[in-house]
Amino acid sequence: MRNKLFNGQEAPDFELADLNGRQIRLSNFREKKVVVLAFLRGFL
């Protein structure tokens, strides 16, 4: 089982491709913006 994050705890860094295929790291936004992640399981 993976470690849980709690309110106020720093998320681990990771990298994903954006809609244009560019690699984006979570750490690029640290201390600059609010980041909201949404993992969609499918569309209705």
C-alpha positions in Angstrom: 0.0 0.0 0.0 1.2 3.5 -0.8 1.8 6.2 1.8 -1.1 8.5 2.4 -0.8 12.3 2.2 -2.4 14.4 4.9 -3.6 18.0 4.8 -0.6 20.4 4.6 1.8 17.7 3.7 4.0 18.2 0.6 3.2 15.9 -2.3 6.0 13.9 -3.9 7.3 15.2 -7.2 6.3 13.5 -10.4 6.3 14.2 -14.1 3.5 13.8 -16.7 2.9 14.9 -20.3 0.4 17.8 -20.8 -2.1 17.9 -23.6 0.5 19.1 -26.0 3.0 16.3 -25.1 5.4 18.5 -23.1 6.7 17.0 -19.9 5.6 18.9 -16.8 6.9 18.4 -13.3 4.9 19.1 -10.2 7.9 20.8 -8.7 7.8 23.4 -11.4 4.7 24.9 -9.7 5.8 24.6 -6.1 5.4 27.9 -4.2 4.1 29.6 -7.4 0.5 28.3 -7.9 -2.2 26.2 -6.5 -2.3 22.8 -8.2 -5.5 20.8 -8.4 -5.2 17.2 -9.7 -8.3 15.4 -11.1 -8.1 11.8 -12.1 -11.1 11.0 -14.2 -12.2 7.4 -14.5 -14.3 7.9 -17.5 -17.1 9.9 -19.0 -20.8 9.4 -18.6 
